[in-house]
């Protein structure tokens, strides 16, 4: 019983120091699951704090499973992958949330569109947390395309997973 109580106390000490965004110089990494109409896959991102409430970052997304198009063909590699540069406004401290929480709306510039996202992070310990994020394209680069593969990674998406301090 003493060992269990000691373990719980040690783990709870990590909860006190957990911080979702600490400003300039903060580096976050995230890995998770991506879901969208017609496919699902992996999502990886990193964010680098450039100010008290601002960060820039990169994301990569690859659809492991995708639906077949009307002709019964699977989308190509180029339709399954997406890379984006992004800017976040980390508003946890502005909204006076618990330091373990962060809300981050932002803009992203990707291979297929210019878009926006809204995310939330919660850190359990100083190094580990969870995140949820939704993204939507604001301007698609080629509006004439109507093929199935073009819409992959070019529509409303949801990402959930683990977040880490790096």
VMD Tcl script that builds the backbone (N, CA, C; Angstrom):
set m [mol new atoms 498]
animate dup $m
set s [atomselect $m all]
$s set {name element resname resid chain x y z} {
  {N N UNK 1 A 0.816 -1.192 0.000}
  {CA C UNK 1 A 0.000 0.000 0.000}
  {C C UNK 1 A 0.862 1.259 0.000}
  {N N UNK 2 A 1.983 1.227 0.763}
  {CA C UNK 2 A 2.881 2.378 0.800}
  {C C UNK 2 A 3.442 2.673 -0.592}
  {N N UNK 3 A 3.733 1.614 -1.345}
  {CA C UNK 3 A 4.288 1.793 -2.684}
  {C C UNK 3 A 3.277 2.450 -3.611}
  {N N UNK 4 A 2.021 2.065 -3.497}
  {CA C UNK 4 A 0.973 2.640 -4.335}
  {C C UNK 4 A 0.800 4.124 -4.022}
  {N N UNK 5 A 0.762 4.485 -2.737}
  {CA C UNK 5 A 0.608 5.891 -2.339}
  {C C UNK 5 A 1.820 6.711 -2.791}
  {N N UNK 6 A 3.006 6.166 -2.633}
  {CA C UNK 6 A 4.212 6.866 -3.080}
  {C C UNK 6 A 4.182 7.087 -4.589}
  {N N UNK 7 A 3.776 6.077 -5.333}
  {CA C UNK 7 A 3.683 6.203 -6.784}
  {C C UNK 7 A 2.672 7.274 -7.179}
  {N N UNK 8 A 1.523 7.285 -6.532}
  {CA C UNK 8 A 0.501 8.299 -6.823}
  {C C UNK 8 A 1.005 9.708 -6.512}
  {N N UNK 9 A 1.722 9.873 -5.422}
  {CA C UNK 9 A 2.265 11.189 -5.078}
  {C C UNK 9 A 3.309 11.651 -6.091}
  {N N UNK 10 A 4.148 10.727 -6.530}
  {CA C UNK 10 A 5.150 11.074 -7.541}
  {C C UNK 10 A 4.490 11.475 -8.860}
  {N N UNK 11 A 3.463 10.744 -9.251}
  {CA C UNK 11 A 2.751 11.071 -10.490}
  {C C UNK 11 A 2.014 12.394 -10.377}
  {N N UNK 12 A 1.431 12.672 -9.222}
  {CA C UNK 12 A 0.686 13.925 -9.059}
  {C C UNK 12 A 1.616 15.122 -9.061}
  {N N UNK 13 A 2.877 14.964 -8.702}
  {CA C UNK 13 A 3.828 16.073 -8.768}
  {C C UNK 13 A 4.004 16.539 -10.204}
  {N N UNK 14 A 3.924 15.626 -11.150}
  {CA C UNK 14 A 4.012 15.999 -12.560}
  {C C UNK 14 A 2.831 16.817 -13.022}
  {N N UNK 15 A 1.652 16.593 -12.440}
  {CA C UNK 15 A 0.461 17.359 -12.812}
  {C C UNK 15 A 0.600 18.828 -12.442}
  {N N UNK 16 A 1.280 19.135 -11.364}
  {CA C UNK 16 A 1.431 20.513 -10.909}
  {C C UNK 16 A 2.256 21.326 -11.907}
  {N N UNK 17 A 3.246 20.712 -12.534}
  {CA C UNK 17 A 4.145 21.425 -13.433}
  {C C UNK 17 A 3.714 21.405 -14.890}
  {N N UNK 18 A 2.664 20.713 -15.215}
  {CA C UNK 18 A 2.228 20.609 -16.605}
  {C C UNK 18 A 1.821 21.975 -17.141}
  {N N UNK 19 A 2.307 22.305 -18.336}
  {CA C UNK 19 A 1.951 23.571 -18.955}
  {C C UNK 19 A 1.760 23.350 -20.450}
  {N N UNK 20 A 0.615 23.794 -20.972}
  {CA C UNK 20 A 0.265 23.525 -22.360}
  {C C UNK 20 A 1.031 24.408 -23.343}
  {N N UNK 21 A 1.295 25.662 -23.005}
  {CA C UNK 21 A 2.087 26.537 -23.867}
  {C C UNK 21 A 2.797 27.551 -22.994}
  {N N UNK 22 A 4.113 27.627 -23.130}
  {CA C UNK 22 A 4.882 28.505 -22.254}
  {C C UNK 22 A 5.490 29.706 -22.967}
  {N N UNK 23 A 5.133 29.942 -24.215}
  {CA C UNK 23 A 5.596 31.148 -24.901}
  {C C UNK 23 A 6.794 30.917 -25.790}
  {N N UNK 24 A 7.564 31.985 -25.986}
  {CA C UNK 24 A 8.721 31.958 -26.888}
  {C C UNK 24 A 9.684 30.841 -26.494}
  {N N UNK 25 A 10.098 30.067 -27.489}
  {CA C UNK 25 A 11.016 28.965 -27.265}
  {C C UNK 25 A 10.351 27.637 -26.955}
  {N N UNK 26 A 9.052 27.633 -26.698}
  {CA C UNK 26 A 8.326 26.391 -26.418}
  {C C UNK 26 A 8.230 25.565 -27.702}
  {N N UNK 27 A 8.470 24.277 -27.604}
  {CA C UNK 27 A 8.404 23.385 -28.766}
  {C C UNK 27 A 7.469 22.223 -28.432}
  {N N UNK 28 A 6.464 22.039 -29.274}
  {CA C UNK 28 A 5.500 20.958 -29.097}
  {C C UNK 28 A 5.555 20.024 -30.296}
  {N N UNK 29 A 5.322 18.756 -30.051}
  {CA C UNK 29 A 5.164 17.760 -31.104}
  {C C UNK 29 A 3.857 17.026 -30.867}
  {N N UNK 30 A 3.169 16.691 -31.942}
  {CA C UNK 30 A 1.896 15.992 -31.818}
  {C C UNK 30 A 1.837 14.868 -32.845}
  {N N UNK 31 A 1.252 13.771 -32.443}
  {CA C UNK 31 A 1.021 12.670 -33.368}
  {C C UNK 31 A -0.372 12.123 -33.075}
  {N N UNK 32 A -1.099 11.818 -34.147}
  {CA C UNK 32 A -2.450 11.368 -33.909}
  {C C UNK 32 A -3.133 10.793 -35.126}
  {N N UNK 33 A -4.439 10.708 -35.009}
  {CA C UNK 33 A -5.337 10.112 -35.985}
  {C C UNK 33 A -6.054 11.232 -36.733}
  {N N UNK 34 A -6.149 11.107 -38.052}
  {CA C UNK 34 A -6.861 12.063 -38.889}
  {C C UNK 34 A -8.093 11.376 -39.459}
  {N N UNK 35 A -9.230 12.073 -39.411}
  {CA C UNK 35 A -10.466 11.544 -39.989}
  {C C UNK 35 A -11.094 12.602 -40.881}
  {N N UNK 36 A -11.561 12.176 -42.041}
  {CA C UNK 36 A -12.231 13.057 -42.988}
  {C C UNK 36 A -13.122 12.214 -43.890}
  {N N UNK 37 A -13.963 12.854 -44.641}
  {CA C UNK 37 A -14.871 12.146 -45.536}
  {C C UNK 37 A -14.060 11.404 -46.597}
  {N N UNK 38 A -14.160 10.097 -46.635}
  {CA C UNK 38 A -13.467 9.304 -47.644}
  {C C UNK 38 A -12.133 8.747 -47.230}
  {N N UNK 39 A -11.661 9.029 -46.008}
  {CA C UNK 39 A -10.372 8.487 -45.620}
  {C C UNK 39 A -10.009 8.770 -44.176}
  {N N UNK 40 A -9.000 8.041 -43.691}
  {CA C UNK 40 A -8.461 8.262 -42.349}
  {C C UNK 40 A -6.992 7.884 -42.369}
  {N N UNK 41 A -6.229 8.490 -41.458}
  {CA C UNK 41 A -4.807 8.202 -41.454}
  {C C UNK 41 A -4.068 8.834 -40.299}
  {N N UNK 42 A -2.794 9.131 -40.538}
  {CA C UNK 42 A -1.897 9.671 -39.524}
  {C C UNK 42 A -1.742 11.179 -39.669}
  {N N UNK 43 A -1.603 11.853 -38.535}
  {CA C UNK 43 A -1.374 13.291 -38.477}
  {C C UNK 43 A -0.161 13.525 -37.581}
  {N N UNK 44 A 0.800 14.318 -38.041}
  {CA C UNK 44 A 1.991 14.666 -37.269}
  {C C UNK 44 A 2.176 16.175 -37.379}
  {N N UNK 45 A 2.479 16.832 -36.252}
  {CA C UNK 45 A 2.719 18.275 -36.303}
  {C C UNK 45 A 3.773 18.678 -35.290}
  {N N UNK 46 A 4.332 19.856 -35.497}
  {CA C UNK 46 A 5.243 20.464 -34.537}
  {C C UNK 46 A 4.967 21.962 -34.521}
  {N N UNK 47 A 5.070 22.550 -33.340}
  {CA C UNK 47 A 4.851 23.981 -33.158}
  {C C UNK 47 A 6.029 24.571 -32.396}
  {N N UNK 48 A 6.457 25.754 -32.809}
  {CA C UNK 48 A 7.587 26.444 -32.203}
  {C C UNK 48 A 7.124 27.813 -31.720}
  {N N UNK 49 A 7.226 28.065 -30.403}
  {CA C UNK 49 A 6.793 29.331 -29.840}
  {C C UNK 49 A 7.681 30.484 -30.302}
  {N N UNK 50 A 7.079 31.518 -30.883}
  {CA C UNK 50 A 7.841 32.688 -31.355}
  {C C UNK 50 A 7.483 33.940 -30.561}
  {N N UNK 51 A 6.542 33.843 -29.654}
  {CA C UNK 51 A 6.127 34.959 -28.823}
  {C C UNK 51 A 5.337 34.446 -27.642}
  {N N UNK 52 A 4.859 35.374 -26.820}
  {CA C UNK 52 A 4.117 34.988 -25.623}
  {C C UNK 52 A 2.884 34.153 -25.945}
  {N N UNK 53 A 2.197 34.495 -27.054}
  {CA C UNK 53 A 0.969 33.781 -27.423}
  {C C UNK 53 A 0.951 33.380 -28.894}
  {N N UNK 54 A 2.105 33.249 -29.518}
  {CA C UNK 54 A 2.164 32.919 -30.950}
  {C C UNK 54 A 3.124 31.763 -31.191}
  {N N UNK 55 A 2.765 30.932 -32.157}
  {CA C UNK 55 A 3.666 29.860 -32.569}
  {C C UNK 55 A 3.502 29.611 -34.060}
  {N N UNK 56 A 4.551 29.071 -34.654}
  {CA C UNK 56 A 4.513 28.646 -36.051}
  {C C UNK 56 A 4.824 27.159 -36.063}
  {N N UNK 57 A 4.418 26.487 -37.128}
  {CA C UNK 57 A 4.662 25.060 -37.154}
  {C C UNK 57 A 4.490 24.432 -38.511}
  {N N UNK 58 A 4.659 23.126 -38.536}
  {CA C UNK 58 A 4.516 22.312 -39.735}
  {C C UNK 58 A 3.623 21.127 -39.411}
  {N N UNK 59 A 2.841 20.699 -40.388}
  {CA C UNK 59 A 2.034 19.491 -40.225}
  {C C UNK 59 A 2.213 18.588 -41.433}
  {N N UNK 60 A 2.057 17.309 -41.200}
  {CA C UNK 60 A 2.046 16.320 -42.279}
  {C C UNK 60 A 0.897 15.358 -42.009}
  {N N UNK 61 A 0.229 14.988 -43.067}
  {CA C UNK 61 A -0.912 14.099 -42.953}
  {C C UNK 61 A -0.819 13.056 -44.073}
  {N N UNK 62 A -1.054 11.800 -43.730}
  {CA C UNK 62 A -1.080 10.758 -44.749}
  {C C UNK 62 A -2.268 9.848 -44.483}
  {N N UNK 63 A -3.106 9.655 -45.483}
  {CA C UNK 63 A -4.287 8.801 -45.354}
  {C C UNK 63 A -3.899 7.344 -45.610}
  {N N UNK 64 A -4.004 6.523 -44.585}
  {CA C UNK 64 A -3.688 5.102 -44.715}
  {C C UNK 64 A -4.820 4.346 -45.389}
  {N N UNK 65 A -6.043 4.734 -45.089}
  {CA C UNK 65 A -7.182 4.097 -45.734}
  {C C UNK 65 A -7.991 5.172 -46.441}
  {N N UNK 66 A -8.384 4.875 -47.647}
  {CA C UNK 66 A -9.180 5.820 -48.429}
  {C C UNK 66 A -10.198 5.039 -49.249}
  {N N UNK 67 A -11.327 5.652 -49.455}
  {CA C UNK 67 A -12.369 5.029 -50.263}
  {C C UNK 67 A -11.967 5.011 -51.730}
  {N N UNK 68 A -12.533 4.094 -52.471}
  {CA C UNK 68 A -12.299 4.046 -53.915}
  {C C UNK 68 A -13.177 5.077 -54.604}
  {N N UNK 69 A -12.726 5.545 -55.756}
  {CA C UNK 69 A -13.526 6.513 -56.513}
  {C C UNK 69 A -14.631 5.788 -57.284}
  {N N UNK 70 A -15.367 6.533 -58.116}
  {CA C UNK 70 A -16.501 5.962 -58.859}
  {C C UNK 70 A -16.074 4.858 -59.820}
  {N N UNK 71 A -14.812 4.869 -60.270}
  {CA C UNK 71 A -14.306 3.845 -61.183}
  {C C UNK 71 A -13.699 2.647 -60.446}
  {N N UNK 72 A -13.714 2.700 -59.096}
  {CA C UNK 72 A -13.178 1.593 -58.307}
  {C C UNK 72 A -11.685 1.673 -58.065}
  {N N UNK 73 A -11.065 2.830 -58.325}
  {CA C UNK 73 A -9.626 2.996 -58.132}
  {C C UNK 73 A -9.344 3.736 -56.830}
  {N N UNK 74 A -8.218 3.375 -56.208}
  {CA C UNK 74 A -7.786 4.050 -54.983}
  {C C UNK 74 A -7.052 5.343 -55.341}
  {N N UNK 75 A -7.090 6.340 -54.468}
  {CA C UNK 75 A -6.379 7.592 -54.747}
  {C C UNK 75 A -4.866 7.382 -54.773}
  {N N UNK 76 A -4.181 8.233 -55.517}
  {CA C UNK 76 A -2.726 8.152 -55.644}
  {C C UNK 76 A -2.045 8.664 -54.374}
  {N N UNK 77 A -0.731 8.480 -54.273}
  {CA C UNK 77 A 0.052 8.971 -53.140}
  {C C UNK 77 A -0.132 10.480 -52.987}
  {N N UNK 78 A -0.094 11.212 -54.085}
  {CA C UNK 78 A -0.244 12.670 -54.048}
  {C C UNK 78 A -1.582 13.120 -53.500}
  {N N UNK 79 A -2.618 12.328 -53.708}
  {CA C UNK 79 A -3.932 12.659 -53.154}
  {C C UNK 79 A -4.019 12.319 -51.667}
  {N N UNK 80 A -3.223 11.356 -51.215}
  {CA C UNK 80 A -3.274 10.907 -49.821}
  {C C UNK 80 A -2.432 11.754 -48.877}
  {N N UNK 81 A -1.428 12.455 -49.374}
  {CA C UNK 81 A -0.485 13.188 -48.523}
  {C C UNK 81 A -0.790 14.684 -48.543}
  {N N UNK 82 A -0.514 15.349 -47.424}
  {CA C UNK 82 A -0.643 16.803 -47.347}
  {C C UNK 82 A 0.390 17.345 -46.370}
  {N N UNK 83 A 1.025 18.436 -46.737}
  {CA C UNK 83 A 1.992 19.137 -45.898}
  {C C UNK 83 A 1.526 20.575 -45.749}
  {N N UNK 84 A 1.667 21.135 -44.544}
  {CA C UNK 84 A 1.214 22.501 -44.299}
  {C C UNK 84 A 2.180 23.232 -43.374}
  {N N UNK 85 A 2.313 24.530 -43.602}
  {CA C UNK 85 A 2.954 25.444 -42.654}
  {C C UNK 85 A 1.808 26.162 -41.957}
  {N N UNK 86 A 1.980 26.446 -40.651}
  {CA C UNK 86 A 0.856 27.064 -39.950}
  {C C UNK 86 A 1.291 28.082 -38.908}
  {N N UNK 87 A 0.339 28.931 -38.561}
  {CA C UNK 87 A 0.506 29.947 -37.525}
  {C C UNK 87 A -0.605 29.742 -36.496}
  {N N UNK 88 A -0.244 29.742 -35.212}
  {CA C UNK 88 A -1.221 29.572 -34.138}
  {C C UNK 88 A -1.226 30.778 -33.211}
  {N N UNK 89 A -2.397 31.138 -32.737}
  {CA C UNK 89 A -2.548 32.095 -31.647}
  {C C UNK 89 A -2.898 31.281 -30.417}
  {N N UNK 90 A -1.950 31.099 -29.515}
  {CA C UNK 90 A -2.143 30.272 -28.323}
  {C C UNK 90 A -2.824 31.105 -27.246}
  {N N UNK 91 A -4.106 30.844 -27.023}
  {CA C UNK 91 A -4.946 31.726 -26.208}
  {C C UNK 91 A -5.234 31.224 -24.797}
  {N N UNK 92 A -4.593 30.162 -24.357}
  {CA C UNK 92 A -4.855 29.632 -23.015}
  {C C UNK 92 A -4.654 30.664 -21.930}
  {N N UNK 93 A -3.550 31.401 -21.968}
  {CA C UNK 93 A -3.295 32.413 -20.937}
  {C C UNK 93 A -4.187 33.637 -21.119}
  {N N UNK 94 A -4.502 33.989 -22.343}
  {CA C UNK 94 A -5.378 35.138 -22.608}
  {C C UNK 94 A -6.778 34.874 -22.063}
  {N N UNK 95 A -7.269 33.652 -22.241}
  {CA C UNK 95 A -8.592 33.266 -21.752}
  {C C UNK 95 A -8.574 32.877 -20.274}
  {N N UNK 96 A -7.405 32.982 -19.643}
  {CA C UNK 96 A -7.193 32.654 -18.234}
  {C C UNK 96 A -7.610 31.221 -17.910}
  {N N UNK 97 A -7.244 30.311 -18.822}
  {CA C UNK 97 A -7.483 28.891 -18.584}
  {C C UNK 97 A -6.416 28.343 -17.653}
  {N N UNK 98 A -6.657 27.181 -17.117}
  {CA C UNK 98 A -5.658 26.473 -16.334}
  {C C UNK 98 A -4.392 26.349 -17.195}
  {N N UNK 99 A -3.203 26.514 -16.619}
  {CA C UNK 99 A -1.962 26.427 -17.421}
  {C C UNK 99 A -1.775 25.111 -18.166}
  {N N UNK 100 A -2.495 24.059 -17.762}
  {CA C UNK 100 A -2.404 22.772 -18.440}
  {C C UNK 100 A -3.198 22.753 -19.744}
  {N N UNK 101 A -3.988 23.810 -19.992}
  {CA C UNK 101 A -4.867 23.860 -21.165}
  {C C UNK 101 A -4.440 24.967 -22.122}
  {N N UNK 102 A -4.655 24.717 -23.403}
  {CA C UNK 102 A -4.407 25.742 -24.415}
  {C C UNK 102 A -5.435 25.598 -25.528}
  {N N UNK 103 A -5.967 26.716 -25.958}
  {CA C UNK 103 A -6.839 26.794 -27.123}
  {C C UNK 103 A -6.042 27.538 -28.184}
  {N N UNK 104 A -5.966 26.980 -29.390}
  {CA C UNK 104 A -5.142 27.621 -30.416}
  {C C UNK 104 A -5.840 27.650 -31.778}
  {N N UNK 105 A -6.471 28.769 -32.109}
  {CA C UNK 105 A -6.944 28.956 -33.480}
  {C C UNK 105 A -5.757 29.337 -34.358}
  {N N UNK 106 A -5.862 29.051 -35.645}
  {CA C UNK 106 A -4.753 29.408 -36.515}
  {C C UNK 106 A -5.080 29.290 -37.991}
  {N N UNK 107 A -4.089 29.677 -38.783}
  {CA C UNK 107 A -4.171 29.617 -40.244}
  {C C UNK 107 A -3.100 28.680 -40.754}
  {N N UNK 108 A -3.377 27.991 -41.875}
  {CA C UNK 108 A -2.367 27.125 -42.452}
  {C C UNK 108 A -2.340 27.250 -43.977}
  {N N UNK 109 A -1.158 27.059 -44.509}
  {CA C UNK 109 A -0.910 27.129 -45.940}
  {C C UNK 109 A -0.345 25.782 -46.363}
  {N N UNK 110 A -1.139 25.030 -47.149}
  {CA C UNK 110 A -0.754 23.673 -47.491}
  {C C UNK 110 A -0.566 23.450 -48.972}
  {N N UNK 111 A -0.338 22.198 -49.330}
  {CA C UNK 111 A -0.158 21.823 -50.727}
  {C C UNK 111 A -1.453 21.957 -51.524}
  {N N UNK 112 A -2.596 21.876 -50.843}
  {CA C UNK 112 A -3.879 21.872 -51.549}
  {C C UNK 112 A -4.747 23.090 -51.285}
  {N N UNK 113 A -4.496 23.815 -50.176}
  {CA C UNK 113 A -5.372 24.937 -49.864}
  {C C UNK 113 A -4.764 25.874 -48.832}
  {N N UNK 114 A -5.443 26.985 -48.647}
  {CA C UNK 114 A -5.206 27.906 -47.546}
  {C C UNK 114 A -6.365 27.670 -46.593}
  {N N UNK 115 A -6.075 27.384 -45.329}
  {CA C UNK 115 A -7.154 27.006 -44.433}
  {C C UNK 115 A -6.998 27.549 -43.033}
  {N N UNK 116 A -7.921 27.136 -42.176}
  {CA C UNK 116 A -7.930 27.533 -40.774}
  {C C UNK 116 A -8.135 26.290 -39.917}
  {N N UNK 117 A -7.693 26.382 -38.685}
  {CA C UNK 117 A -7.884 25.283 -37.749}
  {C C UNK 117 A -8.159 25.837 -36.349}
  {N N UNK 118 A -8.771 25.010 -35.530}
  {CA C UNK 118 A -9.018 25.331 -34.129}
  {C C UNK 118 A -8.671 24.096 -33.325}
  {N N UNK 119 A -7.780 24.274 -32.342}
  {CA C UNK 119 A -7.336 23.123 -31.573}
  {C C UNK 119 A -7.371 23.368 -30.083}
  {N N UNK 120 A -7.273 22.275 -29.333}
  {CA C UNK 120 A -7.246 22.312 -27.882}
  {C C UNK 120 A -6.236 21.279 -27.389}
  {N N UNK 121 A -5.371 21.700 -26.446}
  {CA C UNK 121 A -4.399 20.791 -25.827}
  {C C UNK 121 A -4.643 20.744 -24.327}
  {N N UNK 122 A -4.440 19.577 -23.756}
  {CA C UNK 122 A -4.467 19.425 -22.307}
  {C C UNK 122 A -3.276 18.562 -21.916}
  {N N UNK 123 A -2.418 19.078 -21.036}
  {CA C UNK 123 A -1.233 18.345 -20.611}
  {C C UNK 123 A -1.449 17.736 -19.231}
  {N N UNK 124 A -1.209 16.421 -19.123}
  {CA C UNK 124 A -1.317 15.709 -17.861}
  {C C UNK 124 A -0.051 15.881 -17.035}
  {N N UNK 125 A 1.098 15.837 -17.714}
  {CA C UNK 125 A 2.397 16.029 -17.067}
  {C C UNK 125 A 3.162 17.079 -17.866}
  {N N UNK 126 A 4.371 17.371 -17.427}
  {CA C UNK 126 A 5.167 18.375 -18.123}
  {C C UNK 126 A 5.498 17.969 -19.555}
  {N N UNK 127 A 5.514 16.693 -19.850}
  {CA C UNK 127 A 5.906 16.252 -21.177}
  {C C UNK 127 A 4.835 15.597 -22.023}
  {N N UNK 128 A 3.668 15.288 -21.444}
  {CA C UNK 128 A 2.676 14.510 -22.174}
  {C C UNK 128 A 1.268 15.074 -21.998}
  {N N UNK 129 A 0.553 15.148 -23.119}
  {CA C UNK 129 A -0.834 15.594 -23.091}
  {C C UNK 129 A -1.606 15.022 -24.262}
  {N N UNK 130 A -2.819 15.515 -24.445}
  {CA C UNK 130 A -3.669 15.111 -25.554}
  {C C UNK 130 A -4.121 16.359 -26.303}
  {N N UNK 131 A -4.526 16.168 -27.550}
  {CA C UNK 131 A -5.008 17.292 -28.336}
  {C C UNK 131 A -6.172 16.863 -29.209}
  {N N UNK 132 A -6.952 17.830 -29.601}
  {CA C UNK 132 A -8.017 17.662 -30.578}
  {C C UNK 132 A -8.008 18.891 -31.465}
  {N N UNK 133 A -8.231 18.691 -32.743}
  {CA C UNK 133 A -8.101 19.806 -33.690}
  {C C UNK 133 A -9.055 19.591 -34.863}
  {N N UNK 134 A -9.666 20.661 -35.328}
  {CA C UNK 134 A -10.518 20.610 -36.516}
  {C C UNK 134 A -9.994 21.635 -37.512}
  {N N UNK 135 A -10.000 21.273 -38.790}
  {CA C UNK 135 A -9.511 22.179 -39.828}
  {C C UNK 135 A -10.470 22.253 -40.990}
  {N N UNK 136 A -10.440 23.387 -41.672}
  {CA C UNK 136 A -11.327 23.605 -42.814}
  {C C UNK 136 A -10.591 24.454 -43.852}
  {N N UNK 137 A -10.743 24.144 -45.148}
  {CA C UNK 137 A -10.126 24.997 -46.170}
  {C C UNK 137 A -10.910 26.300 -46.328}
  {N N UNK 138 A -10.187 27.406 -46.454}
  {CA C UNK 138 A -10.822 28.699 -46.723}
  {C C UNK 138 A -10.780 29.023 -48.212}
  {N N UNK 139 A -9.705 28.607 -48.873}
  {CA C UNK 139 A -9.556 28.838 -50.307}
  {C C UNK 139 A -8.814 27.658 -50.925}
  {N N UNK 140 A -9.473 26.948 -51.828}
  {CA C UNK 140 A -8.847 25.827 -52.529}
  {C C UNK 140 A -8.090 26.383 -53.733}
  {N N UNK 141 A -6.951 25.777 -54.054}
  {CA C UNK 141 A -6.124 26.281 -55.148}
  {C C UNK 141 A -6.751 26.075 -56.513}
  {N N UNK 142 A -7.413 24.955 -56.711}
  {CA C UNK 142 A -8.000 24.649 -58.008}
  {C C UNK 142 A -9.469 24.291 -57.805}
  {N N UNK 143 A -10.348 25.210 -58.092}
  {CA C UNK 143 A -11.775 24.980 -57.854}
  {C C UNK 143 A -12.455 24.242 -59.003}
  {N N UNK 144 A -11.753 24.023 -60.119}
  {CA C UNK 144 A -12.346 23.333 -61.270}
  {C C UNK 144 A -12.343 21.819 -61.117}
  {N N UNK 145 A -11.478 21.301 -60.260}
  {CA C UNK 145 A -11.384 19.852 -60.099}
  {C C UNK 145 A -12.563 19.317 -59.309}
  {N N UNK 146 A -13.084 18.201 -59.757}
  {CA C UNK 146 A -14.202 17.565 -59.056}
  {C C UNK 146 A -13.917 16.096 -58.752}
  {N N UNK 147 A -12.719 15.586 -59.122}
  {CA C UNK 147 A -12.422 14.178 -58.887}
  {C C UNK 147 A -12.310 13.878 -57.388}
  {N N UNK 148 A -12.544 12.638 -57.045}
  {CA C UNK 148 A -12.583 12.190 -55.659}
  {C C UNK 148 A -11.268 12.469 -54.929}
  {N N UNK 149 A -10.143 12.136 -55.533}
  {CA C UNK 149 A -8.844 12.305 -54.898}
  {C C UNK 149 A -8.513 13.739 -54.553}
  {N N UNK 150 A -8.999 14.669 -55.360}
  {CA C UNK 150 A -8.735 16.082 -55.100}
  {C C UNK 150 A -9.340 16.532 -53.775}
  {N N UNK 151 A -10.468 15.984 -53.391}
  {CA C UNK 151 A -11.132 16.394 -52.154}
  {C C UNK 151 A -10.480 15.832 -50.895}
  {N N UNK 152 A -9.680 14.778 -51.014}
  {CA C UNK 152 A -8.975 14.250 -49.849}
  {C C UNK 152 A -7.967 15.297 -49.379}
  {N N UNK 153 A -7.899 15.526 -48.077}
  {CA C UNK 153 A -7.046 16.553 -47.466}
  {C C UNK 153 A -7.394 17.960 -47.947}
  {N N UNK 154 A -8.557 18.132 -48.538}
  {CA C UNK 154 A -8.983 19.433 -49.049}
  {C C UNK 154 A -10.439 19.681 -48.632}
  {N N UNK 155 A -10.739 19.332 -47.374}
  {CA C UNK 155 A -12.095 19.400 -46.844}
  {C C UNK 155 A -12.011 19.501 -45.328}
  {N N UNK 156 A -13.145 19.476 -44.647}
  {CA C UNK 156 A -13.174 19.497 -43.189}
  {C C UNK 156 A -12.468 18.253 -42.661}
  {N N UNK 157 A -11.543 18.448 -41.711}
  {CA C UNK 157 A -10.801 17.332 -41.116}
  {C C UNK 157 A -10.824 17.438 -39.593}
  {N N UNK 158 A -10.669 16.306 -38.942}
  {CA C UNK 158 A -10.575 16.241 -37.487}
  {C C UNK 158 A -9.333 15.436 -37.140}
  {N N UNK 159 A -8.530 15.938 -36.193}
  {CA C UNK 159 A -7.323 15.262 -35.728}
  {C C UNK 159 A -7.388 15.124 -34.213}
  {N N UNK 160 A -7.047 13.952 -33.699}
  {CA C UNK 160 A -6.955 13.730 -32.257}
  {C C UNK 160 A -5.721 12.890 -31.999}
  {N N UNK 161 A -5.107 13.101 -30.813}
  {CA C UNK 161 A -3.942 12.299 -30.496}
  {C C UNK 161 A -3.183 12.782 -29.288}
  {N N UNK 162 A -1.890 12.486 -29.262}
  {CA C UNK 162 A -1.014 12.803 -28.140}
  {C C UNK 162 A -0.136 14.010 -28.474}
  {N N UNK 163 A 0.125 14.803 -27.450}
  {CA C UNK 163 A 0.957 15.990 -27.589}
  {C C UNK 163 A 2.141 15.872 -26.626}
  {N N UNK 164 A 3.315 16.339 -27.066}
  {CA C UNK 164 A 4.539 16.202 -26.275}
  {C C UNK 164 A 5.295 17.521 -26.235}
  {N N UNK 165 A 5.942 17.802 -25.112}
  {CA C UNK 165 A 6.922 18.888 -25.039}
  {C C UNK 165 A 8.236 18.337 -25.547}
  {N N UNK 166 A 8.853 19.040 -26.470}
  {CA C UNK 166 A 10.133 18.573 -27.029}
  {C C UNK 166 A 11.277 19.433 -26.550}
}
mol reanalyze $m
mol bondsrecalc $m
mol representation Tube
mol addrep $m
